[in-house]
Amino acid sequence: MIKFAERLQELRKERSVTQQTMADFLKIKLRSYQHYEGGDRRPDYEGLVALADYFDVTTDYLLGRSDSRS
């Protein structure tokens, strides 16, 4: 899931938000969010949908199944 980790980090940096802001948004610990961007863990279904909504992209884009953001 390296593509997911890379895309998540890219989207977060585009919005100029911190990892802590994202962790707070998802209601998880900072270290858990850092594992998402590090490629060590993945969010659950609800977290994935929340991230897609937050960044206004599709879940397929986040997961690397599509290169189209919409």
Biopython code that builds the backbone (N, CA, C, O; Angstrom):
import numpy as np
from Bio.PDB.StructureBuilder import StructureBuilder

atoms = [
    (1, "MET", "N", (0.824, -1.194, 0.000)),
    (1, "MET", "CA", (0.000, 0.000, 0.000)),
    (1, "MET", "C", (0.869, 1.259, 0.000)),
    (1, "MET", "O", (0.491, 2.283, 0.570)),
    (2, "ILE", "N", (2.012, 1.175, -0.631)),
    (2, "ILE", "CA", (2.886, 2.336, -0.692)),
    (2, "ILE", "C", (2.203, 3.488, -1.405)),
    (2, "ILE", "O", (2.350, 4.642, -1.002)),
    (3, "LYS", "N", (1.461, 3.189, -2.456)),
    (3, "LYS", "CA", (0.780, 4.251, -3.191)),
    (3, "LYS", "C", (-0.174, 5.011, -2.263)),
    (3, "LYS", "O", (-0.250, 6.238, -2.322)),
    (4, "PHE", "N", (-0.896, 4.287, -1.412)),
    (4, "PHE", "CA", (-1.795, 4.943, -0.456)),
    (4, "PHE", "C", (-1.008, 5.890, 0.433)),
    (4, "PHE", "O", (-1.402, 7.044, 0.604)),
    (5, "ALA", "N", (0.084, 5.428, 0.997)),
    (5, "ALA", "CA", (0.888, 6.234, 1.904)),
    (5, "ALA", "C", (1.413, 7.487, 1.196)),
    (5, "ALA", "O", (1.377, 8.584, 1.752)),
    (6, "GLU", "N", (1.894, 7.313, -0.020)),
    (6, "GLU", "CA", (2.434, 8.442, -0.783)),
    (6, "GLU", "C", (1.341, 9.453, -1.103)),
    (6, "GLU", "O", (1.540, 10.659, -0.956)),
    (7, "ARG", "N", (0.204, 8.965, -1.533)),
    (7, "ARG", "CA", (-0.887, 9.874, -1.894)),
    (7, "ARG", "C", (-1.431, 10.600, -0.671)),
    (7, "ARG", "O", (-1.762, 11.784, -0.741)),
    (8, "LEU", "N", (-1.521, 9.900, 0.430)),
    (8, "LEU", "CA", (-2.015, 10.521, 1.652)),
    (8, "LEU", "C", (-1.094, 11.662, 2.071)),
    (8, "LEU", "O", (-1.564, 12.750, 2.403)),
    (9, "GLN", "N", (0.191, 11.423, 2.057)),
    (9, "GLN", "CA", (1.150, 12.450, 2.435)),
    (9, "GLN", "C", (1.104, 13.621, 1.445)),
    (9, "GLN", "O", (1.141, 14.781, 1.856)),
    (10, "GLU", "N", (1.026, 13.327, 0.172)),
    (10, "GLU", "CA", (0.961, 14.372, -0.856)),
    (10, "GLU", "C", (-0.274, 15.260, -0.668)),
    (10, "GLU", "O", (-0.177, 16.486, -0.728)),
    (11, "LEU", "N", (-1.415, 14.643, -0.444)),
    (11, "LEU", "CA", (-2.647, 15.406, -0.249)),
    (11, "LEU", "C", (-2.586, 16.258, 1.005)),
    (11, "LEU", "O", (-3.034, 17.405, 1.006)),
    (12, "ARG", "N", (-2.036, 15.704, 2.064)),
    (12, "ARG", "CA", (-1.926, 16.455, 3.321)),
    (12, "ARG", "C", (-1.032, 17.671, 3.138)),
    (12, "ARG", "O", (-1.361, 18.760, 3.610)),
    (13, "LYS", "N", (0.090, 17.496, 2.459)),
    (13, "LYS", "CA", (1.013, 18.610, 2.251)),
    (13, "LYS", "C", (0.410, 19.667, 1.330)),
    (13, "LYS", "O", (0.651, 20.859, 1.521)),
    (14, "GLU", "N", (-0.365, 19.249, 0.340)),
    (14, "GLU", "CA", (-1.040, 20.208, -0.539)),
    (14, "GLU", "C", (-1.974, 21.115, 0.260)),
    (14, "GLU", "O", (-2.114, 22.299, -0.048)),
    (15, "ARG", "N", (-2.601, 20.561, 1.269)),
    (15, "ARG", "CA", (-3.523, 21.338, 2.115)),
    (15, "ARG", "C", (-2.797, 22.071, 3.237)),
    (15, "ARG", "O", (-3.408, 22.837, 3.983)),
    (16, "SER", "N", (-1.502, 21.836, 3.353)),
    (16, "SER", "CA", (-0.677, 22.466, 4.390)),
    (16, "SER", "C", (-1.230, 22.215, 5.790)),
    (16, "SER", "O", (-1.351, 23.133, 6.601)),
    (17, "VAL", "N", (-1.559, 20.962, 6.053)),
    (17, "VAL", "CA", (-2.014, 20.586, 7.391)),
    (17, "VAL", "C", (-0.995, 19.625, 8.002)),
    (17, "VAL", "O", (-0.267, 18.931, 7.292)),
    (18, "THR", "N", (-0.964, 19.603, 9.309)),
    (18, "THR", "CA", (-0.003, 18.750, 10.005)),
    (18, "THR", "C", (-0.551, 17.338, 10.177)),
    (18, "THR", "O", (-1.746, 17.083, 10.027)),
    (19, "GLN", "N", (0.357, 16.445, 10.495)),
    (19, "GLN", "CA", (-0.063, 15.080, 10.803)),
    (19, "GLN", "C", (-0.954, 15.077, 12.037)),
    (19, "GLN", "O", (-1.899, 14.293, 12.119)),
    (20, "GLN", "N", (-0.661, 15.940, 12.988)),
    (20, "GLN", "CA", (-1.485, 16.009, 14.200)),
    (20, "GLN", "C", (-2.899, 16.454, 13.856)),
    (20, "GLN", "O", (-3.860, 15.929, 14.418)),
    (21, "THR", "N", (-3.045, 17.408, 12.947)),
    (21, "THR", "CA", (-4.370, 17.851, 12.516)),
    (21, "THR", "C", (-5.149, 16.689, 11.913)),
    (21, "THR", "O", (-6.339, 16.524, 12.180)),
    (22, "MET", "N", (-4.474, 15.891, 11.105)),
    (22, "MET", "CA", (-5.143, 14.743, 10.476)),
    (22, "MET", "C", (-5.516, 13.697, 11.523)),
    (22, "MET", "O", (-6.601, 13.118, 11.470)),
    (23, "ALA", "N", (-4.624, 13.459, 12.465)),
    (23, "ALA", "CA", (-4.911, 12.494, 13.529)),
    (23, "ALA", "C", (-6.123, 12.953, 14.337)),
    (23, "ALA", "O", (-6.996, 12.152, 14.670)),
    (24, "ASP", "N", (-6.168, 14.235, 14.644)),
    (24, "ASP", "CA", (-7.312, 14.776, 15.387)),
    (24, "ASP", "C", (-8.593, 14.630, 14.579)),
    (24, "ASP", "O", (-9.632, 14.266, 15.129)),
    (25, "PHE", "N", (-8.530, 14.910, 13.287)),
    (25, "PHE", "CA", (-9.693, 14.780, 12.423)),
    (25, "PHE", "C", (-10.230, 13.343, 12.425)),
    (25, "PHE", "O", (-11.439, 13.121, 12.471)),
    (26, "LEU", "N", (-9.321, 12.386, 12.375)),
    (26, "LEU", "CA", (-9.710, 10.971, 12.345)),
    (26, "LEU", "C", (-9.989, 10.405, 13.740)),
    (26, "LEU", "O", (-10.452, 9.274, 13.886)),
    (27, "LYS", "N", (-9.698, 11.215, 14.759)),
    (27, "LYS", "CA", (-9.874, 10.788, 16.155)),
    (27, "LYS", "C", (-9.009, 9.569, 16.495)),
    (27, "LYS", "O", (-9.453, 8.606, 17.119)),
    (28, "ILE", "N", (-7.746, 9.665, 16.048)),
    (28, "ILE", "CA", (-6.764, 8.625, 16.335)),
    (28, "ILE", "C", (-5.517, 9.295, 16.907)),
    (28, "ILE", "O", (-5.388, 10.519, 16.876)),
    (29, "LYS", "N", (-4.613, 8.488, 17.423)),
    (29, "LYS", "CA", (-3.361, 9.023, 17.952)),
    (29, "LYS", "C", (-2.435, 9.410, 16.802)),
    (29, "LYS", "O", (-2.503, 8.847, 15.709)),
    (30, "LEU", "N", (-1.576, 10.378, 17.073)),
    (30, "LEU", "CA", (-0.622, 10.844, 16.071)),
    (30, "LEU", "C", (0.195, 9.689, 15.509)),
    (30, "LEU", "O", (0.366, 9.581, 14.294)),
    (31, "ARG", "N", (0.696, 8.832, 16.378)),
    (31, "ARG", "CA", (1.538, 7.714, 15.920)),
    (31, "ARG", "C", (0.764, 6.797, 14.967)),
    (31, "ARG", "O", (1.344, 6.272, 14.017)),
    (32, "SER", "N", (-0.514, 6.602, 15.205)),
    (32, "SER", "CA", (-1.321, 5.775, 14.307)),
    (32, "SER", "C", (-1.390, 6.409, 12.928)),
    (32, "SER", "O", (-1.256, 5.724, 11.914)),
    (33, "TYR", "N", (-1.600, 7.729, 12.893)),
    (33, "TYR", "CA", (-1.636, 8.414, 11.596)),
    (33, "TYR", "C", (-0.281, 8.322, 10.903)),
    (33, "TYR", "O", (-0.218, 8.111, 9.692)),
    (34, "GLN", "N", (0.796, 8.476, 11.657)),
    (34, "GLN", "CA", (2.134, 8.380, 11.080)),
    (34, "GLN", "C", (2.372, 7.013, 10.450)),
    (34, "GLN", "O", (3.089, 6.902, 9.456)),
    (35, "HIS", "N", (1.775, 5.979, 11.023)),
    (35, "HIS", "CA", (1.880, 4.647, 10.429)),
    (35, "HIS", "C", (1.168, 4.596, 9.077)),
    (35, "HIS", "O", (1.596, 3.868, 8.182)),
    (36, "TYR", "N", (0.087, 5.361, 8.922)),
    (36, "TYR", "CA", (-0.593, 5.420, 7.620)),
    (36, "TYR", "C", (0.344, 5.990, 6.562)),
    (36, "TYR", "O", (0.493, 5.420, 5.481)),
    (37, "GLU", "N", (0.968, 7.109, 6.878)),
    (37, "GLU", "CA", (1.863, 7.743, 5.908)),
    (37, "GLU", "C", (3.154, 6.954, 5.725)),
    (37, "GLU", "O", (3.811, 7.067, 4.690)),
    (38, "GLY", "N", (3.511, 6.172, 6.707)),
    (38, "GLY", "CA", (4.709, 5.347, 6.598)),
    (38, "GLY", "C", (4.468, 4.054, 5.841)),
    (38, "GLY", "O", (5.413, 3.338, 5.507)),
    (39, "GLY", "N", (3.210, 3.755, 5.570)),
    (39, "GLY", "CA", (2.875, 2.545, 4.834)),
    (39, "GLY", "C", (2.807, 1.301, 5.691)),
    (39, "GLY", "O", (2.702, 0.193, 5.166)),
    (40, "ASP", "N", (2.865, 1.468, 7.018)),
    (40, "ASP", "CA", (2.852, 0.321, 7.922)),
    (40, "ASP", "C", (1.444, -0.148, 8.274)),
    (40, "ASP", "O", (1.228, -1.318, 8.590)),
    (41, "ARG", "N", (0.494, 0.773, 8.216)),
    (41, "ARG", "CA", (-0.895, 0.451, 8.553)),
    (41, "ARG", "C", (-1.828, 1.162, 7.590)),
    (41, "ARG", "O", (-1.442, 2.091, 6.881)),
    (42, "ARG", "N", (-3.076, 0.690, 7.589)),
    (42, "ARG", "CA", (-4.106, 1.305, 6.761)),
    (42, "ARG", "C", (-5.308, 1.639, 7.632)),
    (42, "ARG", "O", (-5.565, 0.970, 8.633)),
    (43, "PRO", "N", (-6.041, 2.679, 7.246)),
    (43, "PRO", "CA", (-7.234, 3.012, 8.016)),
    (43, "PRO", "C", (-8.336, 1.981, 7.782)),
    (43, "PRO", "O", (-8.314, 1.244, 6.797)),
    (44, "ASP", "N", (-9.291, 1.941, 8.695)),
    (44, "ASP", "CA", (-10.460, 1.096, 8.473)),
    (44, "ASP", "C", (-11.334, 1.759, 7.408)),
    (44, "ASP", "O", (-11.021, 2.846, 6.922)),
    (45, "TYR", "N", (-12.422, 1.096, 7.059)),
    (45, "TYR", "CA", (-13.302, 1.583, 6.004)),
    (45, "TYR", "C", (-13.792, 3.005, 6.291)),
    (45, "TYR", "O", (-13.754, 3.863, 5.409)),
    (46, "GLU", "N", (-14.246, 3.254, 7.506)),
    (46, "GLU", "CA", (-14.760, 4.573, 7.858)),
    (46, "GLU", "C", (-13.675, 5.640, 7.754)),
    (46, "GLU", "O", (-13.933, 6.758, 7.309)),
    (47, "GLY", "N", (-12.475, 5.288, 8.162)),
    (47, "GLY", "CA", (-11.354, 6.217, 8.063)),
    (47, "GLY", "C", (-10.987, 6.525, 6.623)),
    (47, "GLY", "O", (-10.685, 7.668, 6.282)),
    (48, "LEU", "N", (-11.014, 5.516, 5.789)),
    (48, "LEU", "CA", (-10.710, 5.704, 4.369)),
    (48, "LEU", "C", (-11.720, 6.642, 3.724)),
    (48, "LEU", "O", (-11.345, 7.549, 2.980)),
    (49, "VAL", "N", (-12.986, 6.427, 4.004)),
    (49, "VAL", "CA", (-14.042, 7.284, 3.451)),
    (49, "VAL", "C", (-13.894, 8.710, 3.988)),
    (49, "VAL", "O", (-14.060, 9.673, 3.238)),
    (50, "ALA", "N", (-13.588, 8.850, 5.263)),
    (50, "ALA", "CA", (-13.407, 10.177, 5.854)),
    (50, "ALA", "C", (-12.243, 10.915, 5.194)),
    (50, "ALA", "O", (-12.340, 12.113, 4.928)),
    (51, "LEU", "N", (-11.158, 10.215, 4.931)),
    (51, "LEU", "CA", (-10.015, 10.835, 4.259)),
    (51, "LEU", "C", (-10.371, 11.259, 2.834)),
    (51, "LEU", "O", (-10.014, 12.353, 2.398)),
    (52, "ALA", "N", (-11.064, 10.402, 2.128)),
    (52, "ALA", "CA", (-11.480, 10.733, 0.757)),
    (52, "ALA", "C", (-12.372, 11.970, 0.764)),
    (52, "ALA", "O", (-12.214, 12.853, -0.078)),
    (53, "ASP", "N", (-13.294, 12.037, 1.695)),
    (53, "ASP", "CA", (-14.178, 13.204, 1.802)),
    (53, "ASP", "C", (-13.391, 14.454, 2.175)),
    (53, "ASP", "O", (-13.611, 15.519, 1.599)),
    (54, "TYR", "N", (-12.487, 14.336, 3.120)),
    (54, "TYR", "CA", (-11.688, 15.475, 3.572)),
    (54, "TYR", "C", (-10.885, 16.077, 2.420)),
    (54, "TYR", "O", (-10.834, 17.296, 2.253)),
    (55, "PHE", "N", (-10.263, 15.208, 1.632)),
    (55, "PHE", "CA", (-9.416, 15.677, 0.534)),
    (55, "PHE", "C", (-10.168, 15.824, -0.785)),
    (55, "PHE", "O", (-9.585, 16.221, -1.795)),
    (56, "ASP", "N", (-11.458, 15.506, -0.777)),
    (56, "ASP", "CA", (-12.300, 15.614, -1.965)),
    (56, "ASP", "C", (-11.735, 14.798, -3.129)),
    (56, "ASP", "O", (-11.627, 15.282, -4.256)),
    (57, "VAL", "N", (-11.377, 13.546, -2.825)),
    (57, "VAL", "CA", (-10.903, 12.601, -3.846)),
    (57, "VAL", "C", (-11.678, 11.294, -3.672)),
    (57, "VAL", "O", (-12.386, 11.103, -2.684)),
    (58, "THR", "N", (-11.532, 10.420, -4.632)),
    (58, "THR", "CA", (-12.196, 9.123, -4.524)),
    (58, "THR", "C", (-11.349, 8.167, -3.681)),
    (58, "THR", "O", (-10.141, 8.351, -3.530)),
    (59, "THR", "N", (-11.997, 7.163, -3.146)),
    (59, "THR", "CA", (-11.250, 6.138, -2.414)),
    (59, "THR", "C", (-10.335, 5.386, -3.380)),
    (59, "THR", "O", (-9.241, 4.971, -2.997)),
    (60, "ASP", "N", (-10.769, 5.209, -4.619)),
    (60, "ASP", "CA", (-9.911, 4.546, -5.610)),
    (60, "ASP", "C", (-8.622, 5.327, -5.833)),
    (60, "ASP", "O", (-7.555, 4.736, -6.004)),
    (61, "TYR", "N", (-8.720, 6.642, -5.832)),
    (61, "TYR", "CA", (-7.509, 7.461, -5.984)),
    (61, "TYR", "C", (-6.586, 7.239, -4.786)),
    (61, "TYR", "O", (-5.391, 6.997, -4.952)),
    (62, "LEU", "N", (-7.145, 7.321, -3.585)),
    (62, "LEU", "CA", (-6.327, 7.109, -2.384)),
    (62, "LEU", "C", (-5.645, 5.749, -2.381)),
    (62, "LEU", "O", (-4.493, 5.622, -1.967)),
    (63, "LEU", "N", (-6.358, 4.746, -2.840)),
    (63, "LEU", "CA", (-5.823, 3.379, -2.813)),
    (63, "LEU", "C", (-4.897, 3.079, -3.998)),
    (63, "LEU", "O", (-4.300, 2.004, -4.058)),
    (64, "GLY", "N", (-4.779, 4.011, -4.928)),
    (64, "GLY", "CA", (-3.906, 3.805, -6.067)),
    (64, "GLY", "C", (-4.537, 3.006, -7.190)),
    (64, "GLY", "O", (-3.844, 2.539, -8.093)),
    (65, "ARG", "N", (-5.852, 2.849, -7.135)),
    (65, "ARG", "CA", (-6.556, 2.089, -8.189)),
    (65, "ARG", "C", (-6.907, 2.963, -9.375)),
    (65, "ARG", "O", (-7.280, 2.460, -10.435)),
    (66, "SER", "N", (-6.788, 4.274, -9.201)),
    (66, "SER", "CA", (-7.101, 5.225, -10.258)),
    (66, "SER", "C", (-6.180, 6.424, -10.099)),
    (66, "SER", "O", (-5.764, 6.763, -8.992)),
    (67, "ASP", "N", (-5.870, 7.059, -11.221)),
    (67, "ASP", "CA", (-5.067, 8.285, -11.170)),
    (67, "ASP", "C", (-5.933, 9.525, -11.233)),
    (67, "ASP", "O", (-5.428, 10.646, -11.181)),
    (68, "SER", "N", (-7.250, 9.324, -11.345)),
    (68, "SER", "CA", (-8.192, 10.436, -11.383)),
    (68, "SER", "C", (-8.659, 10.734, -9.959)),
    (68, "SER", "O", (-9.105, 9.843, -9.236)),
    (69, "ARG", "N", (-8.548, 11.988, -9.579)),
    (69, "ARG", "CA", (-8.944, 12.374, -8.219)),
    (69, "ARG", "C", (-10.458, 12.429, -8.044)),
    (69, "ARG", "O", (-10.955, 12.322, -6.923)),
    (70, "SER", "N", (-11.192, 12.594, -9.136)),
    (70, "SER", "CA", (-12.653, 12.718, -8.990)),
    (70, "SER", "C", (-13.380, 11.548, -9.595)),
    (70, "SER", "O", (-14.609, 11.498, -9.557)),
]
sb = StructureBuilder()
sb.init_structure("model")
sb.init_model(0)
sb.init_chain("A")
sb.init_seg("    ")
for serial, (resi, resn, name, xyz) in enumerate(atoms, 1):
    if name == "N":
        sb.init_residue(resn, " ", resi, " ")
    sb.init_atom(name, np.array(xyz, "f"), 0.0, 1.0, " ", f" {name:<3s}", serial, name[0])
structure = sb.get_structure()
